[in-house]
Amino acid sequence: MSRLICLMMAAATALSTLACSVLDGDDRDDLESAIKEAPREDRAAMAAMVVGAKTRGYLQGRDPNSAVISLECRMVHPTMGPTGWSLPAGAFAKPRDLLACLQAGHTYPACLQFVADLLAERARKEWVKTKQAFVDSDPRKAADLECRGVVNPGFHAAEVPGANDDLNRVTAEAIVDWLLTLPAPPPGFSPATWRVLAPLLCGLDVGWGCSGHPMYPGGDGTIITVPGSTGGDP
């Protein structure tokens, strides 16, 4: 039976609630149809969260101390020219740096560029402080520092699951699979979309889709946010 009919029966008898706690074929069809009919912005947001979850899962499975991006720097003197590129000791970005950027809602390629630029800028600022201590006769006093971030093998966007996925090709089926793995409702949906999806997810043992849960939409269509919620991050 469909999920909408199931919910109506559940209002009349507790037995019906138990009988409708399993996602059958019709239930899933209803949920996938609702996702397909959601406004374009909400559908795009769901698709972005699906591919983002794949990317975060990949990063979370890597060695937390591995170097995602290594920093290369060289000194550039106004008369003697540049030195060779070298790797400053300990100057690299870890998976957690990329995860923090992704959690803020940015794409993986954008996060790679952001973190690489941040590493380079920090190194340049440190160099400005360091060369102030040199004597005027030291040739390094007049040199500038040029830095760049280099993405290491295994972390290029082409090698990371979800990093380059086309959001338009994310299916409603994939979105349903993702929704059912979440510990809390994902943020970012319009109240109108959430009013449709929440009843269809209610009773599926997800733990957050039923009336009375602190993140269930209120009667006016608003969504109450619980501090510290991990919605959207499986």
C-alpha positions as protocol buffer text, in pm:
chain_id: "A"
residue {
  index: 1
  type: MET
  ca { x: 0 y: 0 z: 0 }
}
residue {
  index: 2
  type: SER
  ca { x: 120 y: 357 z: -49 }
}
residue {
  index: 3
  type: ARG
  ca { x: 280 y: 548 z: 236 }
}
residue {
  index: 4
  type: LEU
  ca { x: 7 y: 813 z: 232 }
}
residue {
  index: 5
  type: ILE
  ca { x: -264 y: 548 z: 280 }
}
residue {
  index: 6
  type: CYS
  ca { x: -49 y: 384 z: 545 }
}
residue {
  index: 7
  type: LEU
  ca { x: -32 y: 703 z: 747 }
}
residue {
  index: 8
  type: MET
  ca { x: -409 y: 747 z: 731 }
}
residue {
  index: 9
  type: MET
  ca { x: -461 y: 397 z: 866 }
}
residue {
  index: 10
  type: ALA
  ca { x: -205 y: 456 z: 1137 }
}
residue {
  index: 11
  type: ALA
  ca { x: -413 y: 744 z: 1268 }
}
residue {
  index: 12
  type: ALA
  ca { x: -703 y: 506 z: 1325 }
}
residue {
  index: 13
  type: THR
  ca { x: -527 y: 209 z: 1478 }
}
residue {
  index: 14
  type: ALA
  ca { x: -189 y: 134 z: 1636 }
}
residue {
  index: 15
  type: LEU
  ca { x: -183 y: -202 z: 1458 }
}
residue {
  index: 16
  type: SER
  ca { x: -171 y: -31 z: 1124 }
}
residue {
  index: 17
  type: THR
  ca { x: 131 y: 170 z: 1235 }
}
residue {
  index: 18
  type: LEU
  ca { x: 321 y: -151 z: 1300 }
}
residue {
  index: 19
  type: ALA
  ca { x: 212 y: -300 z: 971 }
}
residue {
  index: 20
  type: CYS
  ca { x: 342 y: 1 z: 779 }
}
residue {
  index: 21
  type: SER
  ca { x: 686 y: 22 z: 930 }
}
residue {
  index: 22
  type: VAL
  ca { x: 858 y: -147 z: 637 }
}
residue {
  index: 23
  type: LEU
  ca { x: 941 y: 30 z: 311 }
}
residue {
  index: 24
  type: ASP
  ca { x: 768 y: -172 z: 40 }
}
residue {
  index: 25
  type: GLY
  ca { x: 783 y: -115 z: -336 }
}
residue {
  index: 26
  type: ASP
  ca { x: 490 y: 127 z: -346 }
}
residue {
  index: 27
  type: ASP
  ca { x: 629 y: 324 z: -52 }
}
residue {
  index: 28
  type: ARG
  ca { x: 958 y: 367 z: -230 }
}
residue {
  index: 29
  type: ASP
  ca { x: 788 y: 464 z: -554 }
}
residue {
  index: 30
  type: ASP
  ca { x: 594 y: 736 z: -368 }
}
residue {
  index: 31
  type: LEU
  ca { x: 911 y: 872 z: -211 }
}
residue {
  index: 32
  type: GLU
  ca { x: 1106 y: 869 z: -538 }
}
residue {
  index: 33
  type: SER
  ca { x: 816 y: 1041 z: -716 }
}
residue {
  index: 34
  type: ALA
  ca { x: 805 y: 1312 z: -450 }
}
residue {
  index: 35
  type: ILE
  ca { x: 1177 y: 1372 z: -491 }
}
residue {
  index: 36
  type: LYS
  ca { x: 1143 y: 1395 z: -871 }
}
residue {
  index: 37
  type: GLU
  ca { x: 865 y: 1653 z: -827 }
}
residue {
  index: 38
  type: ALA
  ca { x: 1055 y: 1864 z: -574 }
}
residue {
  index: 39
  type: PRO
  ca { x: 1158 y: 2218 z: -676 }
}
residue {
  index: 40
  type: ARG
  ca { x: 1477 y: 2228 z: -882 }
}
residue {
  index: 41
  type: GLU
  ca { x: 1677 y: 2400 z: -605 }
}
residue {
  index: 42
  type: ASP
  ca { x: 1583 y: 2137 z: -349 }
}
residue {
  index: 43
  type: ARG
  ca { x: 1649 y: 1852 z: -591 }
}
residue {
  index: 44
  type: ALA
  ca { x: 1990 y: 2003 z: -671 }
}
residue {
  index: 45
  type: ALA
  ca { x: 2061 y: 2039 z: -298 }
}
residue {
  index: 46
  type: MET
  ca { x: 1976 y: 1673 z: -240 }
}
residue {
  index: 47
  type: ALA
  ca { x: 2194 y: 1564 z: -533 }
}
residue {
  index: 48
  type: ALA
  ca { x: 2485 y: 1775 z: -402 }
}
residue {
  index: 49
  type: MET
  ca { x: 2449 y: 1616 z: -59 }
}
residue {
  index: 50
  type: VAL
  ca { x: 2452 y: 1266 z: -211 }
}
residue {
  index: 51
  type: VAL
  ca { x: 2776 y: 1320 z: -403 }
}
residue {
  index: 52
  type: GLY
  ca { x: 2921 y: 1514 z: -110 }
}
residue {
  index: 53
  type: ALA
  ca { x: 2854 y: 1216 z: 117 }
}
residue {
  index: 54
  type: LYS
  ca { x: 3047 y: 992 z: -124 }
}
residue {
  index: 55
  type: THR
  ca { x: 3342 y: 1229 z: -120 }
}
residue {
  index: 56
  type: ARG
  ca { x: 3340 y: 1269 z: 258 }
}
residue {
  index: 57
  type: GLY
  ca { x: 3321 y: 893 z: 299 }
}
residue {
  index: 58
  type: TYR
  ca { x: 3630 y: 853 z: 81 }
}
residue {
  index: 59
  type: LEU
  ca { x: 3828 y: 1111 z: 278 }
}
residue {
  index: 60
  type: GLN
  ca { x: 3716 y: 969 z: 612 }
}
residue {
  index: 61
  type: GLY
  ca { x: 3848 y: 630 z: 502 }
}
residue {
  index: 62
  type: ARG
  ca { x: 4199 y: 759 z: 432 }
}
residue {
  index: 63
  type: ASP
  ca { x: 4486 y: 783 z: 678 }
}
residue {
  index: 64
  type: PRO
  ca { x: 4403 y: 1098 z: 881 }
}
residue {
  index: 65
  type: ASN
  ca { x: 4770 y: 1202 z: 869 }
}
residue {
  index: 66
  type: SER
  ca { x: 4810 y: 1159 z: 494 }
}
residue {
  index: 67
  type: ALA
  ca { x: 4905 y: 1463 z: 285 }
}
residue {
  index: 68
  type: VAL
  ca { x: 4621 y: 1569 z: 57 }
}
residue {
  index: 69
  type: ILE
  ca { x: 4805 y: 1879 z: -64 }
}
residue {
  index: 70
  type: SER
  ca { x: 5179 y: 1942 z: -21 }
}
residue {
  index: 71
  type: LEU
  ca { x: 5327 y: 2291 z: -27 }
}
residue {
  index: 72
  type: GLU
  ca { x: 5612 y: 2383 z: -262 }
}
residue {
  index: 73
  type: CYS
  ca { x: 5797 y: 2711 z: -221 }
}
residue {
  index: 74
  type: ARG
  ca { x: 6091 y: 2896 z: -375 }
}
residue {
  index: 75
  type: MET
  ca { x: 6262 y: 3228 z: -309 }
}
residue {
  index: 76
  type: VAL
  ca { x: 6257 y: 3484 z: -587 }
}
residue {
  index: 77
  type: HIS
  ca { x: 6535 y: 3746 z: -571 }
}
residue {
  index: 78
  type: PRO
  ca { x: 6499 y: 4065 z: -780 }
}
residue {
  index: 79
  type: THR
  ca { x: 6845 y: 4024 z: -937 }
}
residue {
  index: 80
  type: MET
  ca { x: 6943 y: 3659 z: -887 }
}
residue {
  index: 81
  type: GLY
  ca { x: 6610 y: 3516 z: -993 }
}
residue {
  index: 82
  type: PRO
  ca { x: 6423 y: 3221 z: -842 }
}
residue {
  index: 83
  type: THR
  ca { x: 6562 y: 2921 z: -658 }
}
residue {
  index: 84
  type: GLY
  ca { x: 6436 y: 2569 z: -717 }
}
residue {
  index: 85
  type: TRP
  ca { x: 6108 y: 2450 z: -570 }
}
residue {
  index: 86
  type: SER
  ca { x: 6135 y: 2274 z: -234 }
}
residue {
  index: 87
  type: LEU
  ca { x: 5895 y: 2118 z: 15 }
}
residue {
  index: 88
  type: PRO
  ca { x: 5884 y: 2297 z: 352 }
}
residue {
  index: 89
  type: ALA
  ca { x: 5891 y: 2043 z: 634 }
}
residue {
  index: 90
  type: GLY
  ca { x: 5546 y: 1970 z: 772 }
}
residue {
  index: 91
  type: ALA
  ca { x: 5365 y: 2203 z: 533 }
}
residue {
  index: 92
  type: PHE
  ca { x: 5072 y: 2003 z: 399 }
}
residue {
  index: 93
  type: ALA
  ca { x: 4696 y: 1969 z: 429 }
}
residue {
  index: 94
  type: LYS
  ca { x: 4527 y: 1665 z: 584 }
}
residue {
  index: 95
  type: PRO
  ca { x: 4193 y: 1502 z: 496 }
}
residue {
  index: 96
  type: ARG
  ca { x: 4028 y: 1688 z: 786 }
}
residue {
  index: 97
  type: ASP
  ca { x: 4111 y: 2021 z: 618 }
}
residue {
  index: 98
  type: LEU
  ca { x: 3921 y: 1917 z: 307 }
}
residue {
  index: 99
  type: LEU
  ca { x: 3637 y: 1772 z: 516 }
}
residue {
  index: 100
  type: ALA
  ca { x: 3590 y: 2102 z: 698 }
}
residue {
  index: 101
  type: CYS
  ca { x: 3566 y: 2285 z: 366 }
}
residue {
  index: 102
  type: LEU
  ca { x: 3320 y: 2030 z: 223 }
}
residue {
  index: 103
  type: GLN
  ca { x: 3104 y: 2052 z: 535 }
}
residue {
  index: 104
  type: ALA
  ca { x: 3069 y: 2425 z: 468 }
}
residue {
  index: 105
  type: GLY
  ca { x: 2895 y: 2335 z: 141 }
}
residue {
  index: 106
  type: HIS
  ca { x: 3173 y: 2387 z: -115 }
}
residue {
  index: 107
  type: THR
  ca { x: 3257 y: 2147 z: -399 }
}
residue {
  index: 108
  type: TYR
  ca { x: 3563 y: 1924 z: -378 }
}
residue {
  index: 109
  type: PRO
  ca { x: 3753 y: 2100 z: -662 }
}
residue {
  index: 110
  type: ALA
  ca { x: 3681 y: 2437 z: -498 }
}
residue {
  index: 111
  type: CYS
  ca { x: 3803 y: 2303 z: -163 }
}
residue {
  index: 112
  type: LEU
  ca { x: 4128 y: 2179 z: -319 }
}
residue {
  index: 113
  type: GLN
  ca { x: 4195 y: 2526 z: -456 }
}
residue {
  index: 114
  type: PHE
  ca { x: 4090 y: 2700 z: -135 }
}
residue {
  index: 115
  type: VAL
  ca { x: 4312 y: 2486 z: 89 }
}
residue {
  index: 116
  type: ALA
  ca { x: 4610 y: 2511 z: -151 }
}
residue {
  index: 117
  type: ASP
  ca { x: 4578 y: 2891 z: -160 }
}
residue {
  index: 118
  type: LEU
  ca { x: 4546 y: 2903 z: 219 }
}
residue {
  index: 119
  type: LEU
  ca { x: 4865 y: 2699 z: 266 }
}
residue {
  index: 120
  type: ALA
  ca { x: 5055 y: 2925 z: 25 }
}
residue {
  index: 121
  type: GLU
  ca { x: 4930 y: 3245 z: 185 }
}
residue {
  index: 122
  type: ARG
  ca { x: 5026 y: 3130 z: 534 }
}
residue {
  index: 123
  type: ALA
  ca { x: 5377 y: 3044 z: 413 }
}
residue {
  index: 124
  type: ARG
  ca { x: 5419 y: 3385 z: 249 }
}
residue {
  index: 125
  type: LYS
  ca { x: 5311 y: 3565 z: 566 }
}
residue {
  index: 126
  type: GLU
  ca { x: 5557 y: 3363 z: 772 }
}
residue {
  index: 127
  type: TRP
  ca { x: 5833 y: 3452 z: 526 }
}
residue {
  index: 128
  type: VAL
  ca { x: 5761 y: 3824 z: 562 }
}
residue {
  index: 129
  type: LYS
  ca { x: 5807 y: 3790 z: 938 }
}
residue {
  index: 130
  type: THR
  ca { x: 6122 y: 3577 z: 903 }
}
residue {
  index: 131
  type: LYS
  ca { x: 6319 y: 3799 z: 666 }
}
residue {
  index: 132
  type: GLN
  ca { x: 6273 y: 4101 z: 890 }
}
residue {
  index: 133
  type: ALA
  ca { x: 6537 y: 3945 z: 1116 }
}
residue {
  index: 134
  type: PHE
  ca { x: 6798 y: 3920 z: 838 }
}
residue {
  index: 135
  type: VAL
  ca { x: 7077 y: 4178 z: 819 }
}
residue {
  index: 136
  type: ASP
  ca { x: 7061 y: 4415 z: 526 }
}
residue {
  index: 137
  type: SER
  ca { x: 7358 y: 4246 z: 360 }
}
residue {
  index: 138
  type: ASP
  ca { x: 7180 y: 3911 z: 352 }
}
residue {
  index: 139
  type: PRO
  ca { x: 7054 y: 3854 z: -7 }
}
residue {
  index: 140
  type: ARG
  ca { x: 6743 y: 3686 z: 132 }
}
residue {
  index: 141
  type: LYS
  ca { x: 6636 y: 4022 z: 278 }
}
residue {
  index: 142
  type: ALA
  ca { x: 6523 y: 4137 z: -68 }
}
residue {
  index: 143
  type: ALA
  ca { x: 6377 y: 3803 z: -177 }
}
residue {
  index: 144
  type: ASP
  ca { x: 6010 y: 3720 z: -195 }
}
residue {
  index: 145
  type: LEU
  ca { x: 5865 y: 3376 z: -134 }
}
residue {
  index: 146
  type: GLU
  ca { x: 5655 y: 3210 z: -403 }
}
residue {
  index: 147
  type: CYS
  ca { x: 5446 y: 2908 z: -299 }
}
residue {
  index: 148
  type: ARG
  ca { x: 5200 y: 2668 z: -455 }
}
residue {
  index: 149
  type: GLY
  ca { x: 4996 y: 2374 z: -336 }
}
residue {
  index: 150
  type: VAL
  ca { x: 5043 y: 2040 z: -513 }
}
residue {
  index: 151
  type: VAL
  ca { x: 4763 y: 1782 z: -492 }
}
residue {
  index: 152
  type: ASN
  ca { x: 4904 y: 1440 z: -412 }
}
residue {
  index: 153
  type: PRO
  ca { x: 4813 y: 1113 z: -590 }
}
residue {
  index: 154
  type: GLY
  ca { x: 4487 y: 965 z: -470 }
}
residue {
  index: 155
  type: PHE
  ca { x: 4333 y: 1305 z: -398 }
}
residue {
  index: 156
  type: HIS
  ca { x: 4293 y: 1454 z: -745 }
}
residue {
  index: 157
  type: ALA
  ca { x: 3927 y: 1525 z: -818 }
}
residue {
  index: 158
  type: ALA
  ca { x: 3928 y: 1268 z: -1099 }
}
residue {
  index: 159
  type: GLU
  ca { x: 4028 y: 997 z: -847 }
}
residue {
  index: 160
  type: VAL
  ca { x: 3788 y: 1086 z: -564 }
}
residue {
  index: 161
  type: PRO
  ca { x: 3434 y: 935 z: -564 }
}
residue {
  index: 162
  type: GLY
  ca { x: 3165 y: 1198 z: -611 }
}
residue {
  index: 163
  type: ALA
  ca { x: 3409 y: 1484 z: -665 }
}
residue {
  index: 164
  type: ASN
  ca { x: 3325 y: 1536 z: -1031 }
}
residue {
  index: 165
  type: ASP
  ca { x: 2980 y: 1376 z: -1044 }
}
residue {
  index: 166
  type: ASP
  ca { x: 2718 y: 1548 z: -1259 }
}
residue {
  index: 167
  type: LEU
  ca { x: 2438 y: 1653 z: -1021 }
}
residue {
  index: 168
  type: ASN
  ca { x: 2184 y: 1618 z: -1302 }
}
residue {
  index: 169
  type: ARG
  ca { x: 2262 y: 1247 z: -1323 }
}
residue {
  index: 170
  type: VAL
  ca { x: 2197 y: 1170 z: -955 }
}
residue {
  index: 171
  type: THR
  ca { x: 1884 y: 955 z: -949 }
}
residue {
  index: 172
  type: ALA
  ca { x: 1590 y: 974 z: -711 }
}
residue {
  index: 173
  type: GLU
  ca { x: 1676 y: 615 z: -611 }
}
residue {
  index: 174
  type: ALA
  ca { x: 2023 y: 724 z: -501 }
}
residue {
  index: 175
  type: ILE
  ca { x: 1872 y: 1012 z: -304 }
}
residue {
  index: 176
  type: VAL
  ca { x: 1635 y: 775 z: -122 }
}
residue {
  index: 177
  type: ASP
  ca { x: 1923 y: 540 z: -35 }
}
residue {
  index: 178
  type: TRP
  ca { x: 2113 y: 836 z: 105 }
}
residue {
  index: 179
  type: LEU
  ca { x: 1818 y: 976 z: 304 }
}
residue {
  index: 180
  type: LEU
  ca { x: 1765 y: 642 z: 478 }
}
residue {
  index: 181
  type: THR
  ca { x: 2125 y: 638 z: 606 }
}
residue {
  index: 182
  type: LEU
  ca { x: 2118 y: 977 z: 777 }
}
residue {
  index: 183
  type: PRO
  ca { x: 2118 y: 1018 z: 1157 }
}
residue {
  index: 184
  type: ALA
  ca { x: 1909 y: 1336 z: 1132 }
}
residue {
  index: 185
  type: PRO
  ca { x: 1713 y: 1531 z: 870 }
}
residue {
  index: 186
  type: PRO
  ca { x: 1943 y: 1706 z: 622 }
}
residue {
  index: 187
  type: PRO
  ca { x: 1939 y: 2087 z: 626 }
}
residue {
  index: 188
  type: GLY
  ca { x: 1862 y: 2314 z: 335 }
}
residue {
  index: 189
  type: PHE
  ca { x: 1521 y: 2202 z: 209 }
}
residue {
  index: 190
  type: SER
  ca { x: 1228 y: 2440 z: 171 }
}
residue {
  index: 191
  type: PRO
  ca { x: 937 y: 2385 z: 416 }
}
residue {
  index: 192
  type: ALA
  ca { x: 713 y: 2297 z: 119 }
}
residue {
  index: 193
  type: THR
  ca { x: 942 y: 2013 z: 9 }
}
residue {
  index: 194
  type: TRP
  ca { x: 995 y: 1889 z: 363 }
}
residue {
  index: 195
  type: ARG
  ca { x: 620 y: 1872 z: 430 }
}
residue {
  index: 196
  type: VAL
  ca { x: 596 y: 1626 z: 139 }
}
residue {
  index: 197
  type: LEU
  ca { x: 902 y: 1413 z: 218 }
}
residue {
  index: 198
  type: ALA
  ca { x: 868 y: 1388 z: 597 }
}
residue {
  index: 199
  type: PRO
  ca { x: 541 y: 1188 z: 603 }
}
residue {
  index: 200
  type: LEU
  ca { x: 678 y: 948 z: 343 }
}
residue {
  index: 201
  type: LEU
  ca { x: 983 y: 883 z: 559 }
}
residue {
  index: 202
  type: CYS
  ca { x: 782 y: 858 z: 882 }
}
residue {
  index: 203
  type: GLY
  ca { x: 769 y: 511 z: 1031 }
}
residue {
  index: 204
  type: LEU
  ca { x: 1069 y: 378 z: 839 }
}
residue {
  index: 205
  type: ASP
  ca { x: 1278 y: 343 z: 1156 }
}
residue {
  index: 206
  type: VAL
  ca { x: 1504 y: 632 z: 1056 }
}
residue {
  index: 207
  type: GLY
  ca { x: 1450 y: 783 z: 1400 }
}
residue {
  index: 208
  type: TRP
  ca { x: 1384 y: 1141 z: 1288 }
}
residue {
  index: 209
  type: GLY
  ca { x: 1098 y: 1142 z: 1039 }
}
residue {
  index: 210
  type: CYS
  ca { x: 794 y: 1127 z: 1266 }
}
residue {
  index: 211
  type: SER
  ca { x: 580 y: 1390 z: 1433 }
}
residue {
  index: 212
  type: GLY
  ca { x: 710 y: 1476 z: 1778 }
}
residue {
  index: 213
  type: HIS
  ca { x: 1077 y: 1453 z: 1683 }
}
residue {
  index: 214
  type: PRO
  ca { x: 1251 y: 1787 z: 1758 }
}
residue {
  index: 215
  type: MET
  ca { x: 1344 y: 1831 z: 1392 }
}
residue {
  index: 216
  type: TYR
  ca { x: 1006 y: 1744 z: 1245 }
}
residue {
  index: 217
  type: PRO
  ca { x: 838 y: 2038 z: 1064 }
}
residue {
  index: 218
  type: GLY
  ca { x: 600 y: 2237 z: 1280 }
}
residue {
  index: 219
  type: GLY
  ca { x: 240 y: 2296 z: 1187 }
}
residue {
  index: 220
  type: ASP
  ca { x: 334 y: 2624 z: 1019 }
}
residue {
  index: 221
  type: GLY
  ca { x: 585 y: 2451 z: 791 }
}
residue {
  index: 222
  type: THR
  ca { x: 894 y: 2569 z: 977 }
}
residue {
  index: 223
  type: ILE
  ca { x: 1179 y: 2335 z: 1061 }
}
residue {
  index: 224
  type: ILE
  ca { x: 1324 y: 2340 z: 1410 }
}
residue {
  index: 225
  type: THR
  ca { x: 1701 y: 2296 z: 1412 }
}
residue {
  index: 226
  type: VAL
  ca { x: 1862 y: 2103 z: 1692 }
}
residue {
  index: 227
  type: PRO
  ca { x: 2199 y: 2247 z: 1803 }
}
residue {
  index: 228
  type: GLY
  ca { x: 2481 y: 2010 z: 1710 }
}
residue {
  index: 229
  type: SER
  ca { x: 2272 y: 1818 z: 1456 }
}
residue {
  index: 230
  type: THR
  ca { x: 2468 y: 1607 z: 1210 }
}
residue {
  index: 231
  type: GLY
  ca { x: 2194 y: 1608 z: 948 }
}
residue {
  index: 232
  type: GLY
  ca { x: 2326 y: 1555 z: 599 }
}
residue {
  index: 233
  type: ASP
  ca { x: 2644 y: 1384 z: 713 }
}
residue {
  index: 234
  type: PRO
  ca { x: 2610 y: 1004 z: 729 }
}
